[in-house]
Amino acid sequence: MEITASMVKELRERSGAGMMECKKALTENAGNIETAIEWLRKQGLAKADKKASRVAAEGRIAVAQDGGKAVLVEINSETDFVAKDENFLKFADAVARAALASGVADVEALRSVKTAHGATVEEARAALVAKVGENVQVRRLARIDGATNHVAAYVHGGRIGVLVETRGGSVEFARGVAMHVAAMNPPYNKAGDVPAAFIEKEKEIELAKMSDKDKAKPANILEKIIGGKIAKIVNENTLYGQPYVLNTEQTVEAAAKAAGADVIGFKRLVVGEGIEKVQEDYVAEVKKAMGG
């Protein structure tokens, strides 16, 4: 299979590995991006798939909360300029409030919900598009209905939004955890939440990275070595295993225990997450227009 420049570029963006390494990985794996990433990791040339970090779309995360109920809504625009426009901000706030009051669980249902101004979310969106001259989309919604638990909402810079639910502790502690989730982006809450398939794949990768000398060690020793590496990986990928950003001398689990709290779960939205924005080459466009 022919390995194209675009394939190499995509693999570089997703893996962080060098161009030649990416080309070799694609060649070794018949052009399959996913297996090439795994191959690179086994060679120790890539730490993780960076696909999810390719954030480019503009917009804002809006939040609304009433006691133990809270929602986050991601609303996208084409430019950061419009995302800071007063009309856009008012629309985002109105949509978040409508989402909270209605209790809807997804964006599709939210479109037909009426805002405090009487228009539906979809009608208000269409009116905003006409006013600002850009495409505006209500993309995602996340909510927590915490009943008697503590719920905290935190939005950082209008671009990262987090909801956290805790049993016990305090709202202040829940907010501290929300700030941690915003900063550290843990994929999972606790060790028990990590999928078995993830663990097995990491074991396979760690084993592939080991030297022949280490692989030749007795099975019980080898198991301890791999076990230690997996424990470290699990800690890095779970909220409870990470050092708490507000007190790095202890883990989030230790901080929760000290606060008499248990983190039930969290939700995190980042503006444009997973959307790849087309990079425009204005110099090339001008040259093309001029025929040169």
C-alpha positions as CSV (number, residue, x, y, z in Angstrom):
1,M,0.0,0.0,0.0
2,E,1.2,3.5,-0.9
3,I,2.0,5.6,2.2
4,T,1.0,9.2,1.4
5,A,2.2,12.4,3.0
6,S,-1.2,13.1,4.4
7,M,-1.2,9.7,6.2
8,V,2.3,10.5,7.7
9,K,1.0,14.0,8.7
10,E,-2.0,12.5,10.5
11,L,0.1,9.9,12.3
12,R,2.6,12.6,13.4
13,E,-0.3,14.8,14.8
14,R,-1.8,11.9,16.7
15,S,1.3,10.2,18.0
16,G,3.9,13.0,18.4
17,A,6.5,10.8,16.8
18,G,9.0,11.9,14.1
19,M,8.3,11.9,10.4
20,M,10.6,8.9,9.6
21,E,9.3,6.9,12.5
22,C,5.7,7.5,11.4
23,K,6.5,6.5,7.8
24,K,8.1,3.3,9.0
25,A,5.2,2.6,11.4
26,L,2.7,3.0,8.5
27,T,4.8,0.8,6.2
28,E,5.0,-1.9,8.9
29,N,1.3,-1.8,9.4
30,A,0.0,-1.6,5.9
31,G,-1.1,2.0,6.3
32,N,-3.4,1.4,9.2
33,I,-3.3,4.5,11.4
34,E,-4.6,2.8,14.6
35,T,-2.2,-0.2,14.5
36,A,0.6,2.1,13.5
37,I,0.0,4.2,16.7
38,E,0.1,1.0,18.8
39,W,3.3,-0.1,17.0
40,L,5.0,3.3,17.8
41,R,4.0,3.0,21.4
42,K,5.5,-0.5,21.6
43,Q,8.7,1.0,20.2
44,G,8.6,3.7,22.9
45,L,8.3,6.4,20.2
46,A,4.8,7.6,21.1
47,K,3.3,8.2,24.5
48,A,-0.4,8.3,23.5
49,D,-2.8,9.0,20.8
50,K,-3.1,12.8,20.5
51,K,-6.1,12.8,18.3
52,A,-8.5,14.0,21.0
53,S,-6.3,17.0,21.8
54,R,-6.7,18.5,18.3
55,V,-9.0,21.3,19.4
56,A,-9.6,24.1,16.9
57,A,-13.3,25.2,16.7
58,E,-14.2,28.4,18.5
59,G,-17.0,29.0,20.9
60,R,-17.9,28.9,24.6
61,I,-18.9,26.5,27.4
62,A,-22.0,28.0,29.2
63,V,-23.0,26.8,32.6
64,A,-26.2,27.0,34.7
65,Q,-26.8,25.5,38.1
66,D,-29.5,25.3,40.8
67,G,-28.4,23.5,43.9
68,G,-27.6,19.9,43.0
69,K,-28.6,20.3,39.4
70,A,-26.1,21.7,36.9
71,V,-25.6,21.7,33.1
72,L,-22.8,22.5,30.7
73,V,-23.6,23.5,27.1
74,E,-21.0,23.8,24.3
75,I,-21.9,26.4,21.7
76,N,-19.6,26.8,18.7
77,S,-18.9,29.7,16.4
78,E,-16.5,30.1,13.5
79,T,-14.3,32.7,15.1
80,D,-13.1,33.7,18.6
81,F,-14.3,37.3,17.8
82,V,-17.9,36.2,17.6
83,A,-17.5,33.9,20.7
84,K,-16.8,37.1,22.7
85,D,-19.6,39.1,21.1
86,E,-22.3,40.2,23.6
87,N,-25.1,38.7,21.5
88,F,-23.3,35.4,21.5
89,L,-22.7,35.4,25.2
90,K,-26.4,36.3,26.0
91,F,-27.5,33.4,23.7
92,A,-25.1,31.0,25.4
93,D,-26.4,32.0,28.8
94,A,-30.0,31.7,27.7
95,V,-29.5,28.2,26.3
96,A,-27.8,26.9,29.4
97,R,-30.6,28.2,31.6
98,A,-33.2,26.7,29.3
99,A,-31.3,23.3,29.4
100,L,-31.3,23.4,33.2
101,A,-34.9,24.3,33.6
102,S,-36.2,21.8,31.0
103,G,-34.3,18.8,32.3
104,V,-33.5,17.6,28.7
105,A,-30.6,15.2,28.4
106,D,-29.4,15.9,24.8
107,V,-28.9,18.6,22.3
108,E,-31.6,17.3,19.9
109,A,-34.3,17.7,22.5
110,L,-32.8,21.1,23.6
111,R,-33.4,22.6,20.2
112,S,-37.2,22.7,20.7
113,V,-37.0,24.0,24.3
114,K,-38.2,27.6,24.8
115,T,-35.8,30.2,26.2
116,A,-36.9,32.8,28.8
117,H,-37.4,35.2,25.8
118,G,-40.1,32.9,24.3
119,A,-38.3,31.7,21.3
120,T,-37.1,28.1,21.0
121,V,-33.3,27.5,21.2
122,E,-33.3,26.7,17.5
123,E,-35.2,29.9,16.6
124,A,-32.8,31.9,18.8
125,R,-29.8,30.3,17.2
126,A,-31.1,31.1,13.7
127,A,-31.7,34.7,14.7
128,L,-28.1,34.9,16.1
129,V,-26.7,33.6,12.9
130,A,-28.5,36.3,11.0
131,K,-27.2,38.9,13.4
132,V,-23.5,37.9,13.7
133,G,-23.0,36.6,10.1
134,E,-21.4,33.3,11.3
135,N,-22.5,29.7,11.6
136,V,-23.4,29.0,15.3
137,Q,-24.1,25.5,16.6
138,V,-25.3,24.1,19.9
139,R,-23.1,21.1,19.9
140,R,-23.0,19.2,23.2
141,L,-24.8,19.1,26.6
142,A,-23.7,17.5,29.9
143,R,-25.7,17.5,33.1
144,I,-25.7,16.2,36.6
145,D,-28.7,15.9,38.8
146,G,-27.1,15.3,42.2
147,A,-30.2,15.2,44.4
148,T,-28.8,15.4,47.9
149,N,-25.2,15.2,46.9
150,H,-22.8,18.1,46.4
151,V,-22.5,19.3,42.8
152,A,-19.9,21.9,41.7
153,A,-19.6,23.5,38.3
154,Y,-16.4,25.2,37.1
155,V,-15.7,26.9,33.8
156,H,-12.1,28.0,33.0
157,G,-11.8,30.8,30.5
158,G,-15.1,30.0,28.9
159,R,-13.4,27.1,27.1
160,I,-13.2,24.3,29.6
161,G,-16.3,23.3,31.6
162,V,-16.5,20.7,34.4
163,L,-19.2,19.3,36.6
164,V,-18.4,17.2,39.7
165,E,-20.6,15.2,42.0
166,T,-19.5,14.2,45.5
167,R,-21.2,12.3,48.3
168,G,-20.2,13.9,51.6
169,G,-17.5,16.5,52.0
170,S,-18.4,20.0,50.9
171,V,-19.3,22.1,47.9
172,E,-15.9,23.8,48.3
173,F,-14.1,20.4,48.0
174,A,-16.2,19.5,45.0
175,R,-15.2,22.7,43.3
176,G,-11.6,22.0,44.1
177,V,-12.0,18.6,42.3
178,A,-13.7,20.4,39.4
179,M,-10.7,22.6,39.1
180,H,-8.4,19.6,39.1
181,V,-10.4,17.8,36.4
182,A,-10.3,21.0,34.3
183,A,-6.5,21.1,34.6
184,M,-5.5,17.4,34.5
185,N,-8.3,15.8,32.4
186,P,-8.3,12.3,33.9
187,P,-10.0,9.8,31.6
188,Y,-11.4,7.8,34.5
189,N,-12.6,8.4,38.0
190,K,-11.2,5.5,40.0
191,A,-9.1,2.4,39.3
192,G,-12.2,0.3,39.2
193,D,-13.5,2.4,36.3
194,V,-10.6,1.6,34.1
195,P,-11.6,-1.0,31.4
196,A,-10.0,-4.4,31.5
197,A,-9.2,-4.0,27.8
198,F,-7.2,-0.9,28.5
199,I,-5.2,-2.7,31.2
200,E,-4.5,-5.7,28.9
201,K,-3.4,-3.4,26.1
202,E,-1.0,-1.5,28.4
203,K,0.5,-4.7,29.7
204,E,1.1,-5.8,26.1
205,I,2.7,-2.5,25.3
206,E,4.9,-2.4,28.4
207,L,6.0,-6.0,27.7
208,A,7.0,-5.1,24.1
209,K,9.1,-2.2,25.4
210,M,11.1,-4.4,27.8
211,S,14.6,-5.6,26.9
212,D,15.2,-9.3,26.3
213,K,17.2,-9.4,29.5
214,D,14.2,-8.3,31.5
215,K,11.8,-10.6,29.7
216,A,14.1,-13.5,30.6
217,K,13.6,-12.9,34.4
218,P,11.5,-15.4,36.4
219,A,7.7,-15.1,35.8
220,N,6.9,-13.8,39.4
221,I,9.6,-11.1,39.0
222,L,8.4,-10.1,35.6
223,E,4.8,-9.9,36.9
224,K,5.9,-7.6,39.6
225,I,7.8,-5.3,37.2
226,I,4.8,-5.2,34.8
227,G,2.4,-4.8,37.7
228,G,4.3,-1.7,39.0
229,K,4.3,-0.1,35.5
230,I,0.5,-0.7,35.1
231,A,-0.2,0.7,38.6
232,K,1.6,3.9,37.6
233,I,-0.3,4.1,34.3
234,V,-3.6,3.6,36.2
235,N,-2.8,6.3,38.6
236,E,-1.9,8.7,35.8
237,N,-5.2,8.0,34.1
238,T,-7.6,8.2,37.1
239,L,-8.8,11.1,39.1
240,Y,-8.2,9.3,42.4
241,G,-4.6,8.3,41.5
242,Q,-3.4,11.8,40.3
243,P,-1.6,14.3,42.7
244,Y,-4.3,16.8,43.7
245,V,-3.6,20.1,42.0
246,L,-4.5,22.1,45.1
247,N,-2.1,20.1,47.2
248,T,0.3,18.0,45.2
249,E,1.7,16.3,48.4
250,Q,-1.4,14.1,48.3
251,T,-3.5,12.3,45.7
252,V,-7.1,13.2,45.0
253,E,-8.1,10.0,46.8
254,A,-6.3,11.1,49.9
255,A,-7.7,14.6,49.7
256,A,-11.2,13.1,49.3
257,K,-10.7,10.9,52.3
258,A,-9.5,13.8,54.4
259,A,-12.5,15.8,53.4
260,G,-14.9,13.0,54.2
261,A,-16.0,12.9,50.6
262,D,-16.5,10.3,47.8
263,V,-16.3,11.5,44.2
264,I,-19.3,9.9,42.4
265,G,-18.3,11.2,39.0
266,F,-17.5,14.1,36.8
267,K,-18.1,15.5,33.3
268,R,-15.8,17.6,31.2
269,L,-16.3,19.6,28.0
270,V,-13.7,21.5,26.0
271,V,-14.6,23.9,23.3
272,G,-14.0,22.3,19.9
273,E,-12.8,19.0,21.3
274,G,-12.5,16.5,18.5
275,I,-13.1,19.0,15.7
276,E,-10.3,19.6,13.3
277,K,-10.3,23.1,11.9
278,V,-9.1,23.6,8.3
279,Q,-5.9,25.6,8.3
280,E,-6.1,28.1,5.6
281,D,-3.0,29.2,3.7
282,Y,-3.8,32.8,2.8
283,V,-0.5,33.4,1.0
284,A,-1.1,30.4,-1.3
285,E,-4.7,31.6,-1.9
286,V,-3.4,35.0,-3.0
287,K,-0.8,33.5,-5.2
288,K,-3.3,31.2,-6.8
289,A,-5.7,34.1,-7.4
290,M,-2.9,36.1,-9.0
291,G,-2.0,33.2,-11.2
292,G,1.4,32.9,-9.7
